[in-house]
Amino acid sequence: MNVTHEQFRFMVEDITAELISYLVDHEHYTLKAAFDTVYNSDLYDALSRPETGLYYQSTGYVREYLMREIKTGKLSLN
């Protein structure tokens, strides 16, 4: 998928906002804890790199990786 840098950043920011919202609304994180969890995760690092392709996946798909990382302490993109 060919997207501009601006489109890529928008897609990453949109998924990130959805992940934070999910942690607050469904996992009962405080807003600060949700921000810290997402932005300090290996998943966020991977999401921020276009070559992973995560930016064009559904939020639900990406969320599963985040939740697995939270539970296991490591990111596995396999």
Secondary structure, 3 states (H helix, E strand, C coil): CCCCHHHHHHHHHHHHHHHHHHHHHHCCCCHHHHHHHHHCCHHHHHHCCHHHCHHHCCHHHHHHHHHHHHHHCCCCCC
